[in-house]
Structures are given as structure tokens and as C-alpha cells.
Amino acid sequence: MLNPVIVTGAPTATESFDLPYSIDSVDMRANQAGNLGVNASEALAGVPGLVIQNRQNYAQDLQISIRGFGARAAFGVRGVKLIADGIPATNPDGQGQAATFNLDTAERIEVMRGPFATVYGNHAGGVIQLFSRTGEGEPRVRASALGGSWGTTKFGIGAEGEKNGIGFVLDASRFDTDGYRDHSKTRRDQGFAKLTLNPDDDSTLTLVANGLRQPETQDPLGVTWETYERDPQSLTIDPFDTETPKRSYAARYNTRKSIHHLQGGATYERRLGTDDRLQVSAYAGRRAVTQYQSFSKGFQSSPRHAGGVVDFDRDFHGMGLRWIAQRALGSGELTLTAGVDYDRAEDDRQGYENFIGSTLGVKGRLRRDELDTITSVDPYVQALWKSGPWQWSLGARHSRVSFKVEDRYIATGNPDDSGSVRFSKTTPALGVSYALSPATNVYASVGAGFETPTLNELSYATPSTGFNFGLRPSTSRQAEFGIKTFVTDNARVNAALFRIETDDEIVVSASEEGRTSYQNAGRTLRQGLELAAQAELSRTLTARASLTWMQAEYDQAFISRGTTVAAGKEIPGVPRIAAFAELAWEATPGVTLAGEALHRGKVEVNDLNNDRAAPAYTLFNLRLAAEQRQGPWTFGQLVRVDNVFDRKYVGSVIVGDSNKRYYEPGPERSLYAGVSASYRF
């Protein structure tokens, strides 16, 4: 679809062509036919401005950055707001988990970049929002199975439809893989349920629940350049191992992570007359994580070291209230939205030594015990006024984020680190678009944003001291100019120029004895160009392509780890060039053959740019999807070949790793095949 309807960032559903900012919508119904449905990186590779990498490490989630925001995250997702069916998948401190996205039930994913993303508040360098399908039509059941390289299997069952006025979508799946890299075995169980009801003619109630279970997910860690060159599947050897032959860090400490995540939410929407709507939402959930890390006994000898085992239970909840009104104003129409979001997360967190005596990789003595509470309250307002060829958009959010730490582990050499800190910021955005013709819109937008430190970034002032409550949020000023045009009725091109200036960028200060601390750097500058094109070349042939060129650098010198990082150094983790192209051919009705090309430029791995950068690479993928219908039955088949030419490459990097284990290799040529069947009652 060349002009999809967009919800993210707009007061009401609006065609993307009319919006004064960069946003893409990925149709997941079409996408599911050619992909495994395991990682969001499969679906979003072609979105300009977005770099999303599968680390081949399910203990650390995907690596996601938008226009450079989030590139430094060593695990999880930060700098980018994640939302699924209106429920945040990002904590109030800005740390998110894309693994909770259920791709099997997704209808579309919207990706928003630029100044208007700041209207979503803290850590909204960009916004990725997933919308699941609504149960409609005759009830039907489905089942699927796939398998392939590296011991990969996935099995799924589900049901959806509408019965007696209640729409339902149900899904359960199990994904297993031995992993391309050594010590990367994973099992992921997911469940999802969605019910849609209409209590009366003017209201809709939607109930959503989902769960994720990953027991004992192995963590292969990053590797040094020497290890990657020798064998990208192998792991870096621990030189202090006394065994012969010496084992890797991951094998010695059996590095692994277990995740249990469960959440549910409800959204109630009511029409008030013909021009007003009221939306109320609430959610709650629990997340339990136990992670075994590779810190040595010596690293844990300091009285203030938190140990090598992270163990926490997180209870989280929140609610939102939004009022939407439409009115005639002057020569045009005004759509006004006002609302408030409240989010809270409470971590009951412990840390333990990762050894007992000479046995490594087990839970030992308690070394950390605290209760961490993060709360955010965000009132906001948005307005859209359309008159003739002009469309003006205005948004503002006032975010207040509070951190509170109750330290319950007080011992000799480890004093009470309890404390609290609060950050607040108003983030406005203004945009305007003008229709040069019915087929061409030009637009411009400006906005201000901010990122608070995450709880992990606040945890240590230095590797040998407690919480870093002096760490400041980074603030940004963003501007964008773009054009959206239909070259023909069947071809569309979008182009955008952007510039982002950031003060107090949060960067690594020190990383030693197994712990990382952070500091504020000076100014940074990100500027670049995004291009996207999509065309229906014929009745059976479609094409799409995207290109991002971005210069991301430190605009002011600063001191890091006792060394000056000069102005002009590239921000690590951000490729200068990212490109994607796809050509799809419907050979016969129900049979589609497609080819994909993906390019990533070289990526610096640390602030000084003085270690080996991850080289640029280009990958080619092929997929064949087929579907047949026989009465109430629908059958599907999938064959996919990734990295067709067997390219050796570094798929992602761990920015600033003190042990120089920066590199996370991508897989060799991989083959997958799957089948599915559904029955309509």
C-alpha cells in the first residue's frame, strides 16, 4: 500500500502522505508470508533512518537505533520508544525490550523518526509501535511449522475471528535454535490473547495479554577481532583459565539469562457526540530476569562490587487518559488531543557472586540488595489544523521522571547508597506541510527532546562507587525538511533532510572490573539524508528501496577514561550508510519470489575510533512464498535463503567494551523452510 493510514504521532488516523514528518508503516500481513516471524529485524530492515540488527544473541535482544539514537545500548533497546497495542514496551527510564513484540499476530508496525517523535517524551529519539490484528470475520484456526539452519525450529498455533459480537485473536508459539555462534542456544515461548467488545453502539473495549518465557538462554558474549578473524562461530578464550585446553569466558561461567514476562492491558474508547472521543487505558505486568555474567572472582573482590549474577523481579503498571475533539476553526478544521500518561516500575533487585568455592557459573553470596522505583507522569497536548493546501501540527509534552533507590545491602566497605533524583523537561514540536499539487507535499518540522539516564547508567558513579545521581539527561534540538511525492499513480518517493544537535550526550566514562560507569560528554551532531521509494512496476512486479546517509560525530571534545576524545570523532555504533532494496515477483497467483539486498557501512566501536571498525558489508537474501486455497482450507509454504553468497560479516557491535570484545558475527548462508495451514469455520 503506497499511502497507508498512520496513527503514531497523529491526533487521529491520517494518511502518511499528509503528515509533516518521517513515518513508515510496514504491512505485517504481507510480511509474514516471507519471513520467520521471530525478530522485528526481519520486517523493518527496509525502513530508512532505522538500523535494526539481530545480534545472534537472544540473551541481549535486538540492537535498534533511529538516526543514531540508541546506538550505544549494550543490551536491550534505549533511545527509542517501543509500544505494542498501546502498552509501553519501554520502561519509564527508557530501557526497552523488543522481544515482547508478538509478530505472528501483528497487523502493522509504524516507525516514526524526527522532531515529532519527541512528543512521546523521554527517550523518544524515534518511536516503533506495533498494532496487532483485530478479530474479524468467520472464526478460523491455524497451525505452522518451520525449520532450518543452526538447529532452528518454530511451531505455532492460533485462532481468530468474531463470534457473538466478540472479536478474538489467540496465539501460542515455541521457537528453538542452537544458534549460529557457539554457546547461543535459545528457547522462546510466547503467548498472546486479544478480545474486542462493543458494550454499546458508542464504545469499544479491547483487552490484551501476552507472555514471554526464555529459560536459560545462552549468552555467547562479544568476541575480539582476532577471534572473529580466526573463526566467527567461536568464542574468545579466557587467558586466566587453568584448564587445558583453555575455555572461553562464556563457557567458563556458563553465561546465560532467563526471562519470564507477563503483562495485560485494557483500552476503552467512547464517542461523545459526533466530534469528541474519550480513550482510557491501563496495563500491568511482571518481569523476572536472572542473568549470569562472566566477571572473574578477582573483579568481584571489591567490597562495592555487585557480583556476577543479576536477579530482579519487576512489577510495572500504568494508565493513560486521552480526549480527542474535532472543530471547525476559521477556514479549516482543527483536531485537538489532550491527555496524560502515568507509568511506574519497581525492581526488587539482587546481585550475587557467580561462584561458590571453585565452582563457577552458580549463584553465590549476596552482594547487592535494593528496591529501585521509577515513575513518570507526562501530560501532553497535540493539535492539527488543516486548511486548503496547508496543514499545521503542534505538540508538546511535559515529562517528569523520578528515580528512587532504597539500598538494603549495607556492609563494611559498602555504605548506604540510597537516594533519589528527578528529571523534568517540556518537549515541543511544530510541523507544517504544503501541497504543491495533489501528488506532492513538502514539509518542515522542528522539535526538542531529552533522554534521562537509564537505571543501569545511574548505577555507578565510577566502577568503585555507588549511584551516579549527578548524571544529567541529554537534550536535543531537531529539524527536518522533506518531500513526499507520487511520481506516478503506482510509484511514490519520500526524501528527508535532518539535523540533530545534542548536549550532554551520555557516554561511557570507565569500564573496569566488570562494571561500566557513564558520564556526560559535550555536544554531538547528527545530520543526514533519507530516501525511500516504492513502486508497482506491473501487475505482478513490485519494488521498494531505501537509503540513509548520516554523519554522526562528537561536535565538542571531552575527556573519557583519562583520554581526550577530539571533536570530529564518529559516534560509535552508527553506520554512515545503510541501504535496502527488494524486488518481488508474483510468478503465478499465490506464488511470490523475492530478492533482497542489504548494505551497512563500516561502524566504529569506541569513542576514540582507534580500534578496528566493523567493516562494511552487503548481503543478499531470497524467499519463495506460496499459498493455496481449497474450500475452507488455506495452505502456505515458505523457503528462505539468507546471505546467499555466504558473506563473512560483523552483524552488530558492543560499543566501548573494555575487553575489546566488540564484535558479534552474523551467520553464514542459512536455509529455512516452513508450512502452514488454516481452517475457516
Sequence and secondary structure as in RCSB ss.txt:
>XXXX:A:sequence
MLNPVIVTGAPTATESFDLPYSIDSVDMRANQAGNLGVNASEALAGVPGLVIQNRQNYAQDLQISIRGFGARAAF
GVRGVKLIADGIPATNPDGQGQAATFNLDTAERIEVMRGPFATVYGNHAGGVIQLFSRTGEGEPRVRASALGGSW
GTTKFGIGAEGEKNGIGFVLDASRFDTDGYRDHSKTRRDQGFAKLTLNPDDDSTLTLVANGLRQPETQDPLGVTW
ETYERDPQSLTIDPFDTETPKRSYAARYNTRKSIHHLQGGATYERRLGTDDRLQVSAYAGRRAVTQYQSFSKGFQ
SSPRHAGGVVDFDRDFHGMGLRWIAQRALGSGELTLTAGVDYDRAEDDRQGYENFIGSTLGVKGRLRRDELDTIT
SVDPYVQALWKSGPWQWSLGARHSRVSFKVEDRYIATGNPDDSGSVRFSKTTPALGVSYALSPATNVYASVGAGF
ETPTLNELSYATPSTGFNFGLRPSTSRQAEFGIKTFVTDNARVNAALFRIETDDEIVVSASEEGRTSYQNAGRTL
RQGLELAAQAELSRTLTARASLTWMQAEYDQAFISRGTTVAAGKEIPGVPRIAAFAELAWEATPGVTLAGEALHR
GKVEVNDLNNDRAAPAYTLFNLRLAAEQRQGPWTFGQLVRVDNVFDRKYVGSVIVGDSNKRYYEPGPERSLYAGV
SASYRF
>XXXX:A:secstr
  S EE TTSSS EEGGGSSSEEEEEEHHHHTTTS SS THHHHTT TTEEEE  S TTS  EEEETTBTTT SS
SB SSEEEETTEESB TTS B GGG  GGGEEEEEEEESGGGGGG TT SEEEEEEE    SS EEEEEEEEEGG
GEEEEEEEEEEEETTEEEEEEEEEEEE  SSTT  EEEEEEEEEEEEEEETTEEEEEEEEEEEEEEEE    B H
HHHHH TTS  B TT  SSS  BHHHHHT EEEEEEEEEEEEEEEEETTTEEEEEEEEEEEEEEEEE    TTGG
GSTT   SEEEEEEEEEEEEEEEEEEEEETTEEEEEEEEEEEEEEEEEEEEE SEETTEESS  SEEEEEEEEEE
EEEEEEEEEEEETTEEEEEEEEEEEEEEEEEE   BTTB    EEEEEEEEEEEEEEEEEEETTEEEEEEEEEEE
E   HHHHS SSTTS   TT   EEEEEEEEEEEEEEETTEEEEEEEEEEEEES EEEEEEETTEEEEEE   EE
EEEEEEEEEEE SSSEEEEEEEEEEEEEESS EEETTEEE TT B TT  SEEEEEEEEEEEETTEEEEEEEEEE
  B  STT  S  B  EEEEEEEEEEEEEETTEEEEEEEEEESTT    EEEE TT TTS  EEE   SEEEEEE
EEEEE 
